[in-house]
């Protein structure tokens, strides 16, 4: 049976690649983005199998209406792919309060809200798959990317807990954690900190150079990455985390090693903090 996909951020980058692959394989797709015209171009050859919706994912009411329209037209939602998001770079001290909240609204709250809003439908049908696109930056922090790290770290925690909560209902939840891919992430879509502070001049210069030089030169192929996602969705098992890119795996493995060394330094003192005679808290591995 054809799956019904709801894809955010479908006008470019990962979202566009995923939408085109999903439609090419014969599934049904609802494509959403702030700009409608690129979506209409994608669905033009898939009459009856696709719907384009102009959507600001930070608008909660609009998201509710978009999900409702999908169910009304196609009967269900099998896969929610939360792809919409944007990068942010600069020293944390250089961001304005408005920028901090704006990036969190797009990268975390929008995906969290859409995940929450689609669950009644998926629980009723006792099936479904939620895909939340984070990043290796949702697991590993980098100087000059702290705001982006914060938004993706938050989505990581939300999504992992959600996986455990809805698994009994036949709903699968997966975090997608890519490394550097040739999307618009390093281009104009990335938000630069509004302020400049002399003490961060070297950091800011390095970030500007990186984002300028790497835009369009990344190793990862979005089409190959999104095909892995589709194959995973079609499989009988789905991981909580799907990492994409050799660079992502290398960064994660280095971070784990560093964290373990860091924790080991004070582990003995850290463990020796119990009240004498107190019962141990139960520790469960999920």
C-alpha positions as CSV (number, residue, x, y, z in Angstrom):
1,X,0.0,0.0,0.0
2,X,1.2,3.5,-0.9
3,X,2.4,5.5,2.1
4,X,1.3,9.0,2.7
5,X,4.2,11.3,3.6
6,X,3.9,14.8,5.1
7,X,7.2,16.6,4.5
8,X,8.2,20.0,5.8
9,X,11.0,22.2,4.3
10,X,10.3,20.5,0.9
11,X,11.3,23.4,-1.3
12,X,15.0,22.9,-1.1
13,X,17.9,20.8,0.3
14,X,17.0,17.6,2.2
15,X,13.3,18.2,2.0
16,X,13.2,18.6,-1.8
17,X,15.4,15.5,-2.3
18,X,13.2,13.4,0.0
19,X,10.0,14.7,-1.7
20,X,11.2,13.9,-5.2
21,X,12.4,10.4,-4.2
22,X,9.1,9.6,-2.4
23,X,7.0,10.7,-5.3
24,X,9.2,8.9,-7.9
25,X,8.8,5.6,-6.1
26,X,5.0,5.9,-6.2
27,X,4.1,7.1,-2.7
28,X,1.8,10.0,-1.9
29,X,3.4,13.2,-0.5
30,X,2.2,16.4,1.0
31,X,4.9,19.0,0.5
32,X,5.1,22.1,2.7
33,X,7.3,25.1,2.8
34,X,7.1,28.9,3.1
35,X,7.4,29.2,-0.6
36,X,4.7,27.6,-2.7
37,X,6.0,27.9,-6.2
38,X,9.0,25.5,-5.9
39,X,6.6,22.9,-4.4
40,X,4.2,23.2,-7.3
41,X,7.0,22.6,-9.8
42,X,7.9,19.3,-7.9
43,X,4.3,18.0,-7.9
44,X,3.3,19.0,-11.4
45,X,3.8,15.5,-12.8
46,X,2.2,13.7,-9.9
47,X,-1.4,14.7,-10.2
48,X,-3.5,12.9,-7.6
49,X,-0.5,11.7,-5.7
50,X,0.8,15.0,-4.2
51,X,-0.4,18.2,-2.6
52,X,1.6,21.4,-2.1
53,X,0.9,23.5,0.9
54,X,2.4,26.9,1.8
55,X,3.2,26.6,5.5
56,X,5.1,28.4,8.1
57,X,5.9,25.6,10.5
58,X,6.2,28.1,13.4
59,X,2.5,28.9,13.0
60,X,0.8,26.3,15.2
61,X,-2.7,26.9,13.9
62,X,-1.5,26.6,10.3
63,X,0.2,23.3,11.1
64,X,-3.0,21.9,12.5
65,X,-4.9,22.9,9.4
66,X,-2.2,21.4,7.1
67,X,-2.4,18.1,8.9
68,X,-6.2,18.2,8.8
69,X,-6.1,18.9,5.0
70,X,-3.8,15.9,4.5
71,X,-6.0,13.5,6.3
72,X,-9.1,14.8,4.6
73,X,-7.6,14.4,1.1
74,X,-5.6,11.2,1.5
75,X,-7.2,9.5,4.6
76,X,-4.2,9.2,6.8
77,X,-0.6,10.2,7.5
78,X,2.0,7.4,7.5
79,X,5.2,9.4,7.7
80,X,5.8,12.8,9.2
81,X,9.2,14.1,8.0
82,X,10.2,17.2,10.0
83,X,12.9,18.5,7.7
84,X,12.4,22.3,8.0
85,X,15.2,24.1,9.9
86,X,18.0,26.6,9.6
87,X,21.6,27.0,10.7
88,X,22.9,29.7,13.0
89,X,26.5,30.7,13.6
90,X,28.3,33.2,15.8
91,X,29.5,33.4,19.4
92,X,26.5,32.9,21.8
93,X,27.1,36.3,23.3
94,X,26.7,38.0,19.9
95,X,23.1,36.7,19.3
96,X,20.1,38.9,20.2
97,X,17.3,37.5,22.3
98,X,15.1,37.6,19.3
99,X,17.5,35.5,17.2
100,X,17.8,32.9,20.0
101,X,14.1,32.5,20.2
102,X,13.6,32.5,16.4
103,X,16.1,29.7,15.9
104,X,14.6,27.6,18.7
105,X,11.1,28.2,17.3
106,X,12.1,26.8,13.9
107,X,14.5,24.1,14.8
108,X,12.9,22.7,18.0
109,X,9.4,24.0,18.8
110,X,8.0,23.5,15.2
111,X,9.1,19.9,15.0
112,X,8.0,19.2,18.5
113,X,4.6,20.7,17.8
114,X,4.0,18.9,14.5
115,X,5.1,15.6,16.2
116,X,2.6,16.2,18.9
117,X,-0.2,17.2,16.6
118,X,0.2,14.1,14.3
119,X,0.1,11.6,17.1
120,X,-3.7,11.4,17.6
121,X,-4.0,10.3,14.0
122,X,-1.2,7.8,14.2
123,X,-2.4,6.4,17.6
124,X,-5.9,5.9,16.1
125,X,-4.4,3.9,13.1
126,X,-1.9,2.2,15.4
127,X,0.9,2.9,12.9
128,X,3.1,5.7,11.6
129,X,6.6,6.9,11.6
130,X,7.9,10.3,12.7
131,X,11.3,11.5,11.3
132,X,12.9,14.4,13.1
133,X,16.0,15.8,11.2
134,X,18.6,16.9,13.7
135,X,22.3,16.9,12.9
136,X,25.6,15.6,14.2
137,X,25.5,19.0,15.9
138,X,22.6,17.6,17.9
139,X,25.1,15.3,19.6
140,X,28.4,17.2,19.3
141,X,28.9,20.9,20.2
142,X,31.1,23.2,18.2
143,X,32.3,26.7,19.1
144,X,30.4,29.3,17.1
145,X,27.4,26.9,16.7
146,X,26.1,26.9,20.2
147,X,22.6,28.2,19.3
148,X,22.2,25.7,16.6
149,X,23.6,23.0,18.9
150,X,21.0,24.0,21.6
151,X,18.1,23.7,19.2
152,X,19.2,20.3,17.9
153,X,20.2,18.9,21.4
154,X,16.7,19.8,22.5
155,X,15.1,17.9,19.6
156,X,17.3,14.9,20.3
157,X,16.0,14.6,23.9
158,X,12.4,15.2,22.9
159,X,12.5,12.7,20.1
160,X,14.3,9.9,22.0
161,X,11.7,10.1,24.9
162,X,8.9,10.2,22.3
163,X,10.2,7.0,20.7
164,X,9.8,5.1,24.0
165,X,6.4,6.6,24.7
166,X,4.7,5.7,21.5
167,X,6.4,2.5,20.6
168,X,3.6,0.5,22.3
169,X,1.1,2.0,19.8
170,X,3.0,0.7,16.8
171,X,4.5,4.2,16.0
172,X,8.1,4.4,15.1
173,X,10.2,7.5,15.8
174,X,13.7,8.2,14.3
175,X,16.3,10.9,14.7
176,X,18.1,11.6,11.4
177,X,21.6,13.0,12.2
178,X,23.5,14.1,9.0
179,X,27.0,15.4,8.8
180,X,27.9,18.0,6.1
181,X,25.7,17.6,3.0
182,X,25.3,19.8,-0.1
183,X,22.2,21.6,1.0
184,X,21.6,25.3,1.6
185,X,22.7,24.9,5.3
186,X,25.9,26.8,4.8
187,X,24.4,29.4,2.4
188,X,22.1,32.3,2.8
189,X,19.6,30.4,4.9
190,X,22.0,30.3,7.9
191,X,21.4,33.0,10.4
192,X,24.5,35.0,11.5
193,X,24.7,36.5,14.9
194,X,23.6,40.1,14.8
195,X,26.3,41.5,17.1
196,X,30.1,41.6,16.9
197,X,32.5,41.6,19.8
198,X,36.2,42.2,19.4
199,X,37.2,39.3,21.6
200,X,35.4,36.9,19.2
201,X,36.9,38.4,16.1
202,X,39.1,35.4,15.3
203,X,36.2,33.0,15.9
204,X,33.9,35.0,13.7
205,X,36.4,35.3,10.9
206,X,36.9,31.5,11.0
207,X,33.1,30.9,10.8
208,X,32.7,33.3,7.9
209,X,35.5,31.6,6.0
210,X,34.0,28.1,6.7
211,X,30.5,29.0,5.7
212,X,31.6,30.8,2.6
213,X,34.1,28.2,1.4
214,X,32.0,25.1,2.3
215,X,28.7,26.2,0.7
216,X,28.2,23.7,-2.1
217,X,31.4,21.8,-1.5
218,X,30.3,19.4,1.2
219,X,31.0,15.7,0.8
220,X,27.4,14.5,1.4
221,X,24.9,13.9,-1.4
222,X,21.4,14.8,-0.2
223,X,19.8,12.4,-2.6
224,X,21.8,9.4,-1.4
225,X,21.1,10.5,2.2
226,X,17.4,10.7,1.7
227,X,17.3,7.3,-0.1
228,X,18.8,5.8,3.1
229,X,15.9,7.3,5.0
230,X,13.3,5.8,2.6
231,X,14.9,2.4,2.8
232,X,14.9,2.6,6.6
233,X,11.2,3.6,6.6
234,X,10.5,0.6,4.3
235,X,12.4,-1.8,6.5
236,X,10.9,-4.0,9.3
237,X,13.1,-2.3,11.9
238,X,13.9,1.3,12.4
239,X,16.6,2.8,14.7
240,X,16.1,5.6,17.1
241,X,19.0,7.3,15.5
242,X,20.1,7.2,11.8
243,X,23.4,8.9,11.3
244,X,24.4,10.0,7.8
245,X,27.9,10.7,6.6
246,X,31.4,9.4,7.4
247,X,32.2,12.7,8.9
248,X,29.2,12.4,11.3
249,X,30.4,9.0,12.6
250,X,33.9,10.2,13.1
251,X,32.8,13.3,15.0
252,X,30.5,11.2,17.2
253,X,33.2,8.6,18.0
254,X,35.7,11.3,18.9
255,X,33.1,13.0,21.1
256,X,32.3,9.8,23.0
257,X,36.0,9.2,23.7
258,X,36.5,12.7,24.9
259,X,33.4,12.6,27.1
260,X,34.4,9.3,28.7
261,X,37.9,10.7,29.5
262,X,36.4,13.9,30.9
263,X,33.9,12.0,33.1
264,X,36.5,9.6,34.4
265,X,38.6,12.3,36.0
266,X,36.0,13.0,38.8
267,X,34.0,9.7,38.6
268,X,35.1,8.4,42.0
269,X,34.3,11.6,43.8
270,X,31.1,12.0,41.8
271,X,29.9,8.6,42.7
272,X,30.8,9.0,46.4
273,X,27.9,11.5,47.1
274,X,25.2,9.3,48.6
275,X,23.6,9.7,52.0
276,X,24.9,6.8,54.2
277,X,22.3,4.1,54.3
278,X,20.0,5.5,51.6
279,X,18.5,3.1,49.2
280,X,19.8,3.2,45.7
281,X,17.6,4.6,43.0
282,X,16.6,1.9,40.5
283,X,18.6,2.2,37.2
284,X,17.0,0.9,34.1
285,X,18.5,0.5,30.7
286,X,16.0,1.3,27.9
